[in-house]
Amino acid sequence: AAARIGKIMYVHGGFHHSDMWAFHLEDLTWDRIHDSTDEGPGSRFGHTIVGYDNKIWLYGGNQWGENIRDKARSDVWFLDPNTEKANRKWRFIGDGGGIKEGSSAWPPVRAHHAAALDHMTAMMYVYGGLRCPDGPCSCREDTWQYDLKRNKWRQLSTGNNPTSRYSHSMVFWNGNVLMIIESNLRDFKVVYSLKCKQTLFTCLVENLWCLTCTTMK
């Protein structure tokens, strides 16, 4: 997972990795700012991070571990990269513990979802993702809004949802638009990859998803 704060891009995790690196965009150099550790979110893949208030915020993903039965998570953490390295630790915000899955108060576990941040309102938007418990994998097609200041989730009731998907990308643009770019689809993975090079959806302030552009190969 990667996110930018100012002139630095931060990269965290990837399968069995739990370290974090900073890539300085001006001089093109790398610096490891957090070592591998089982503390905090641990080794993650399929998660997302965003940069806000000079901190790195992490959500969800799969936790790596041979003895972990259900690897998907729905937890929120943050790390301040400007803290002295000796005191630089992940801070746990919450994981919806005690909230029944299906509640609108906290999103169900997921990995390979997409997240985008509105810096003006400190709202992070999450769409889709994948969960693979012991049985068949299931894809998400829900849209969530997370208030970083208040630690509060809200499921958005949206119309005309994109097909459930995972491993897609999303950005916040022009104050009110979210874009989802090419991904793997639950039911149409082969057809999609063969026929479509890029699919773009936008989410307006009215909470209506609209197909705005389809580029064919």
Secondary structure, DSSP 4 states (H G I P E B T S, - for coil): -EEEETTEEEEEEETTEEEEEEEETTTTEEEEEE---SSTT-SEES-EEEEETTEEEEEEEEEP-TT-S--EEEEEEEE-TTS-GGG---EEEE--TTSPTT-TTSPPPBBS-EEEEETTTTEEEEE--EE--SS--EE---EEEEETTTTEEEEE--BSPPPPEES-EEEEETTTEEEEES-EETTTHHHHHHHEEEEEEEE-TT-BEEEEEEEE-
